Amino acid sequence: MRPFYIQRYLFTGLLTFIPIWLTWAVFKSIFSLLSEVNLPWVSALFDALARAFPETLGHINQGWLTSLLAFIVTLIALYIAGFAANRVFGRRMLAAFERLIDRIPIAHSIYGGAKKLMNMLQSKPDGGTQRVVLIDFPSPELKSVGFVTHVFTDANGMELAAVYVPTTPNPTGGYLEIVPLDRLIATDWSVDQAMAFILSAGAAAPDTLPFALRKTAPSSPQEHDKPRSVGDSP
C-alpha cells in the first residue's frame, strides 16, 4: 500500500473518530456528574447485599453496575423534582429550602448565582437586548459568541452588559466580560443553537450566519507613520 493511501486513510479515520470521541467525552462527563450524586449510598447498598447474599448477589458489587444504577436513580430523582416543582406542594418545599439556604452565607451565594444563571438562559435580558451576541474578544479584529447575563449602567449612565463567553468544546469554563451595550453585535440565535455552535467548534454553524459584522476601515501605514504634533492626542 502506498504511503499516500496510508496517510489518507489515517486522516479519514481521525476525522471519523473525533465526533464520536467528543460525543462520548461529553456524555461521560454528564454520566459521571449525575452518577456521583447517589453513588455513595448505592455502593453501600450493593456492598451490603453482596455480603448478605454472597451466592446469589455477590456479583452485583461491581463499579460499572453501581455507577449505572446511581445514574438511573439520579435521573428519576430529577424527574420527580421537576414534577414536584410544578405542583403547589413542591413549590412550597422549594421555598422552604431556599429560606434555609438564605441563612448560610456561602451556600446562599452559590445557589443564588446558579439559579439566576438557569433563569437567565430561559428568558430574554432586560432592555430588549438579544441573549446571544458577538463581542470583540479577545481582540477588536476577532469575534466571540457570548451570552448576555445582565444589563446595567455605570456611574456615568453608560449602558453596559455582562457577557459570558464560554470556551470550546467545554462550555462550563469561560470568561466574563463587561461590554458597552452599543458594542454588542446582536444575533437571532437561540441558546440551543449557540451551544451547538460552541460544542461543535463551529462545525454546526449554518452556511449564512444570521448577523452582520460591522465593517471597520483598515488604517493605512501612512497614518501610523505620520508624525504627531505636540497637541495631538495619542
C-alpha positions in Angstrom: 0.0 0.0 0.0 1.4 3.4 -1.0 2.3 5.9 1.8 -0.2 8.3 0.3 -3.1 6.0 0.9 -1.9 5.2 4.4 -1.9 8.9 5.3 -5.3 9.4 3.6 -6.9 6.6 5.5 -5.4 7.6 8.8 -6.6 11.2 8.3 -10.1 10.0 7.3 -10.2 7.7 10.3 -9.2 10.6 12.6 -11.9 12.8 11.2 -14.4 10.0 11.7 -13.3 9.3 15.3 -13.2 12.9 16.6 -17.0 13.5 16.6 -17.5 10.0 18.2 -14.9 10.8 20.8 -16.3 14.3 21.5 -19.8 12.9 22.0 -18.5 10.2 24.3 -16.4 12.7 26.3 -19.5 15.0 26.9 -21.7 12.0 27.7 -19.1 10.5 30.0 -18.8 13.9 31.8 -22.5 14.2 32.3 -22.8 10.5 33.3 -20.1 10.8 35.9 -21.6 14.0 37.3 -25.0 12.6 37.7 -23.9 9.2 39.0 -21.7 10.6 41.7 -24.7 12.3 43.3 -26.1 8.9 44.5 -23.0 6.7 44.1 -22.0 6.6 47.8 -25.3 5.2 49.1 -25.8 2.9 46.1 -22.4 1.4 46.5 -23.1 0.9 50.3 -26.4 -0.8 49.4 -24.8 -3.1 46.8 -22.0 -4.0 49.2 -24.4 -4.8 52.0 -26.5 -7.0 49.6 -23.4 -8.8 48.3 -22.3 -9.6 51.9 -25.8 -10.7 52.9 -26.4 -12.9 49.9 -22.9 -13.9 48.6 -24.1 -16.8 46.5 -26.9 -15.0 44.6 -26.0 -11.3 44.8 -22.3 -11.5 45.3 -21.6 -10.5 41.7 -23.6 -7.2 41.7 -21.0 -5.2 43.6 -19.2 -4.0 40.5 -18.1 -0.5 39.7 -19.9 -0.1 36.3 -23.2 -1.5 37.7 -23.2 0.7 40.8 -22.5 3.8 38.6 -25.2 2.8 36.1 -27.8 2.4 38.9 -26.7 5.7 40.6 -27.1 7.4 37.2 -30.6 6.0 36.8 -31.6 6.9 40.3 -30.4 10.5 39.7 -32.5 10.8 36.6 -35.5 9.5 38.4 -34.9 12.0 41.2 -34.5 14.9 38.7 -37.8 13.9 37.1 -39.6 13.8 40.5 -38.1 17.1 41.4 -39.2 18.7 38.1 -42.7 17.2 38.6 -42.9 18.4 42.2 -41.7 21.9 41.2 -44.7 22.3 39.0 -47.1 21.5 41.9 -48.1 23.6 44.8 -46.6 21.3 47.4 -43.3 21.1 45.5 -43.1 24.9 45.3 -43.7 25.2 49.0 -41.0 22.7 49.7 -38.6 24.6 47.4 -39.4 27.9 49.0 -38.7 26.4 52.4 -35.4 25.0 51.1 -34.4 28.4 49.7 -35.2 30.1 53.0 -32.9 27.6 54.7 -30.2 28.3 52.1 -30.5 32.1 52.7 -29.3 31.6 56.2 -26.0 30.1 55.0 -23.8 32.9 53.5 -21.6 30.9 51.1 -24.3 28.4 50.1 -26.6 31.4 49.5 -24.2 33.0 47.1 -23.6 29.8 45.1 -27.2 28.7 45.0 -28.5 32.2 44.2 -25.9 32.7 41.4 -26.7 29.3 39.8 -30.4 29.8 40.0 -30.1 33.2 38.3 -28.0 31.7 35.6 -30.6 29.0 34.9 -33.4 31.6 34.9 -31.3 33.7 32.6 -31.0 31.0 29.9 -34.8 30.7 29.8 -35.6 34.4 29.3 -34.6 37.4 27.4 -32.3 40.1 29.0 -33.5 43.5 30.1 -33.6 46.4 27.7 -34.6 44.3 24.6 -31.1 43.1 24.1 -30.6 39.7 22.4 -29.4 36.8 24.7 -26.8 35.5 22.2 -24.4 38.2 20.9 -21.0 38.6 19.5 -18.3 40.7 21.2 -14.9 41.9 20.2 -12.9 39.3 22.1 -10.0 38.6 22.6 -9.2 41.5 20.2 -11.2 44.0 18.2 -10.4 42.1 15.0 -11.8 38.8 16.4 -15.4 37.9 17.4 -16.6 35.5 20.1 -20.0 34.2 20.9 -21.3 35.2 24.3 -24.4 35.2 26.4 -25.8 38.4 27.9 -26.4 37.7 31.6 -27.2 41.2 32.9 -27.7 44.7 31.6 -26.9 47.7 33.9 -25.5 51.2 33.9 -22.3 52.7 35.2 -21.8 55.8 37.3 -21.9 58.0 34.2 -25.2 56.4 32.9 -23.5 54.3 30.2 -25.4 51.1 29.5 -23.2 48.0 30.0 -23.8 44.3 29.6 -22.2 41.4 31.5 -21.4 38.8 28.8 -20.3 35.3 29.5 -18.0 33.9 26.8 -17.8 30.0 27.0 -14.9 28.1 25.8 -14.9 25.4 23.1 -15.7 22.5 23.3 -16.3 22.6 27.1 -18.7 25.5 27.8 -18.5 25.1 31.5 -15.3 27.2 31.5 -15.1 30.7 30.1 -14.7 34.4 30.6 -16.9 37.2 32.0 -16.6 40.4 30.0 -18.3 43.8 30.7 -19.1 45.3 27.3 -20.8 48.6 26.4 -24.2 47.9 25.0 -23.5 49.6 21.7 -20.5 47.4 21.1 -22.7 44.2 21.1 -23.4 42.5 17.8 -26.9 41.1 18.0 -27.8 37.7 16.6 -31.1 35.8 16.3 -29.7 32.6 17.6 -31.4 30.7 20.4 -29.3 29.5 23.3 -29.5 25.9 22.0 -28.2 27.0 18.6 -25.3 28.9 20.2 -24.4 25.9 22.4 -24.4 23.6 19.4 -22.1 26.0 17.6 -19.7 26.2 20.6 -19.7 22.4 21.3 -19.0 21.6 17.7 -16.2 24.2 17.4 -18.2 26.0 14.8 -19.0 22.9 12.6 -22.7 23.2 13.4 -23.0 26.7 12.0 -25.3 27.4 9.0 -23.8 28.5 5.7 -25.1 32.0 6.2 -24.8 33.5 9.7 -27.9 35.3 10.9 -26.0 38.5 11.7 -23.7 41.0 10.0 -20.3 42.2 11.3 -19.5 45.9 11.5 -17.1 46.8 8.8 -14.1 48.9 10.0 -11.9 50.8 7.6 -8.3 49.5 7.9 -5.8 52.1 8.9 -3.2 52.8 6.3 0.5 52.6 7.0 0.8 56.3 6.3 -1.5 57.1 9.3 0.8 55.1 11.6 3.9 56.7 10.3 2.5 60.2 10.2 4.4 62.3 12.8 2.2 63.8 15.5 2.3 67.3 16.8 2.5 68.2 20.5 -1.2 68.9 20.6 -2.3 65.6 19.0 -3.9 63.1 21.3 -2.2 59.7 21.5 
